[in-house]
Amino acid sequence: MTAAFSRVPELLAQHLLLAFAALLLGLVVSLPLAVFSARNKTVGRVALGFASLVQTIPSLALLALFYPILLSLSALVGGGIPALGFLPSLLALSLYALLPILRNGVTGLANLDPAVIEAADGMGMTRTQKLWLVEAPLVAPVLMAGIRTAAVWTIGAATLSTTVGQPSLGDLIFAGLQTQNWALVLAGCIAAAGLALAVDALLGLAEYGIARRRRGLVWASLGVLLVGVLVALAPAWPAARGTVTIGAKGFSEQYILARVIGHRLEGAGYKVRYREGLGSAVAFSALAGGDVDVYVDYSGTIWTNQMRRSDVPPRQAIVDGVAAWTRQAHGVTLLGSLGFENAYAFAMRGDDAKRRGIASIADLAPVAPTLNLATDVEFLERPEWAAVRRAYGLRFKSAHPYQPTFMYRALASGTADVIPAFSSDGRIAADHLTVLSDPKGAIPGYDAILLLAPRWAGDARFQAALRPLIGAIPVSRMREANYLVDRDTDKASPDQAARWLERGLAR
């Protein structure tokens, strides 16, 4: 538990900065918009309708949508717009902050006592004077209630920024869910809830001070919030300069390999940081755009998802083809294969496969309509699934996506009968699963490959630090390292599993 909470201060600072920046941007947009909306009913209907519409979009989807938008915009203007991390998170969360602030502001202005407005007009006040001296003080308590709601929403939604590469307390939650390290989940949840409650309490104190016309309380509460932001800023800016960003997707093997890479780079004198929980498309685009410097991908993923290839040549031909394409199309360097393959491999519980007489996907096809399929969150939308369906005519009774760890749980519990397992996963042997052969060769090879961003294409020192990893990790060793993290008891952290894996490489 102590190790889990040791990461909280750094991530809490990043989380606080993101949430407050989003809240501030939301205020900058919504306050003048609230005034215009109260003055003009048409503007009000459009503005409130748009803010309400944003709330219907799942926050995770909104965050994901900003990444390709910013990436396209950056390409249009010739680069310079960061598409990963802080900016897409800031824009998405700011949109979520609009509705409560805007609605409370419009409601407060619309419900002011007409007699008060008439009195201000009778005194000869200009529209600006009336706004600042009469309307704003009267509306402030109602507006503060909306700001409090927006702050709590923003802090909660900021945990999802992990998916677009922005460090937050969501890093702990996502990593903990994937590896079933409940101490990490608990640390992330407690820290996020504590931050939301603390901010809400301070803003509530400011709201009370405004309502009771006690300026001291208002300035004291806002001052504490400002000090918190300044403290959070202290470590943030120096860490962002001259640091190598290591990307990782959202499963145990990726967490482990990211730390193996990080340890080697730290040993060579580089400072490193991690961007974890990335989707396949986001990870590669981030690398090509320079938002991530290095990460491990899989040849079959690039072949099918990025290159849109449907043919299935031998494994080495896929690696060579990927290397040529990434270099020519994106300036990305494929340093080499790590020495093992992590392919999709359909698997069943061993006793169930034996009872049904199923040893291959071809054997599976006739009985698939009576079976339930559980997959990872990406598989059902990937070209590989379409290729397998075409080759074998697979049609299951049901198909549901899960986080990878829970996919295996679904199979073990009997909720699912078949999963597209990962061939380097230690749980295949530990759970006594039967891996089904692919006689028609529908699934391409998935060699683990080390990819470098364009900025490192000619950097001999950087490449020399990582080259010892090429061809050095056998699949048996990788399976054991994965199982150290994924097993139910006496679990290791990804960093501990990485150290264990490195000791094996040293021998």
Order of alpha helices (4+ residues) and beta strands (2+ residues): alpha-alpha-alpha-alpha-alpha-alpha-alpha-alpha-alpha-alpha-alpha-beta-alpha-beta-alpha-beta-alpha-beta-beta-alpha-alpha-beta-alpha-beta-alpha-beta-alpha-beta-beta-alpha-alpha-alpha
